[in-house]
Amino acid sequence: MQGTIDFEQLVAAVGDAVVVSDPSGAITVWNAAAERMFGFTAAEALGQSLDLIIPQRLRERHWEGYHKTMATGQTRYGSDVLRVPAAHKDGRALSIAFTVALLYSAQQQVSGIVAVIRDETARFQEDRNLRKRLAELEAQVVSQ
């Protein structure tokens, strides 16, 4: 037996950040997990550009792909997990992993895009440290 799902409650309850933006890139949904992850409250984020969390050096490439996706109604990422840098309110860098999906109006026009985001900063740093340690050990073996 399946009951009705309260999608606002669902978005509020999930542990991953849920961020929805409209065709222009303005944030329209920002859940509590997004607040914790990026440091901006919903009041600070709603209506703002996604530039809020996109590092400056990546913005041009991001917007190129974003506008193409909005114009064509197709994303090349499908259900792929994307891993990119992001920015926290306090200026520190984050490593995030996320999936995206297009949202459509009743008229089947692209009305926005939703991203479900996980902070992988600690895992990324751990991987980096392990790769560094492996390279050091390999260098020791070669020099012996």
N, C-alpha and C positions, 0 to 999 in steps of 0.2 A: 504494500500500500504506500503510495507516494503522496505526501502532502505538498502544500504550496511552500516555496522557498522564498524567504525574505532576502532578496539580493543585497540590499543595503546592509542588513545585519551580517550577511556572509562576508562582504568586503571588509566590514569593520572588524570582524572576528579573526580573519586569517592572519597568520604570522608573517607572511611575505608582504612587501609593499605592493599596493595596487595603485597605479597612476594611470589616469585616463586623460587624454588631451584631445581637443577638437581639431578640425582640419587646419586651423592656423597655428596650432602648437600651444594653445593656451590650456593650462591644467584645469580640468573640470571635476576630477575625483582625486582625492589624496587621503588615503586611510591612515589609521593610527600607526601602522608599521612603517609607512613612508615618513611620518613625523619622527619616529625613533631613528630610522636609518639616516635620513638626510638633515635632521635638525630643524626643519621649517615646520611651523604649525600649519594646519589646514588653512587658517585665516591668512597666513603669509603666502601660501602656495597657490591657492585657488585663484584662477584668473591670470596668473603669471605665466610667462613663457617657460618652456622646458629648459631654457638656458640657465635657469635656477640651479640645475644639477648637472649640466653638461660642461665639462672643462672647456675653457676658451679655445684651446688648440684643436678641439674636435668639432666645434660648432658648425663650421662651414660644411664639412663632410656630412654631419648629421642632417642639417637642413636640406642639403641637396637630395639625400635619400628620402627624407620625410616628405618633402613636397612632391617628389616623383610618385611615392606611394599614394599620397592623397589624390593626385591627378589620375593615376591609372587604376586605383582600387586593388592593387596587387603589391604584396610584399615578397621580397625574395627570401625572407627568412623563415616563413612558414612556422613550423613548430620547433625550429632550431633554438638551442640555448645560446644566447649571445653573451659574451664576456667582454666588458669594456670598463674603462675608468669612469668615475663619476666624482662629483664634488659635494662635500658636506657644507652646511651653512657656515661652519667655523673656518672653512678654507682647506681643511685636510682632504687628501685624496682618498677615494674609496675604490675598491674593485667590486663590481657588481656583475651578477649573472641574471639574465631575464629572458622571458619569452614575450612576444608581442602578438596581438590579434587585431584585425580590423573590426570596427563596429559599423553597422549600417542602419540607416533610417528606414522607416516603413516604405519609402519610395526606392529602396535599394541603393541609395547614395551613401558613400563613405561619410560617416558622421564623426569618426574619431578613431583613436587607436588606444588599446589598453596594453599596459606592460605590467607583468607580474615579476617583481624584482626581489632578489636575495642578495644580501651583503656577503661577499666572499673575501673581504679584505684579509682576514686572519688566515684563511686557507691559501690565498695567493702569496702572502708573505712567507708562510710555512713552506710552500712549494719552492719559492725563490731561494730560501735558505738551504733547503735540501739539495737543489741543483748546484748551488755554490759549494756546498760541502762535498758533493760527489765530484765536482771538477777538481777540488783541492786534493781529494784522495786519489783520483786518477793521475793527477800530476805527480804525486808522491810515488806512485807505482812506476810510472814511466821513468822517473829520475833515479830509481834504484838499480 
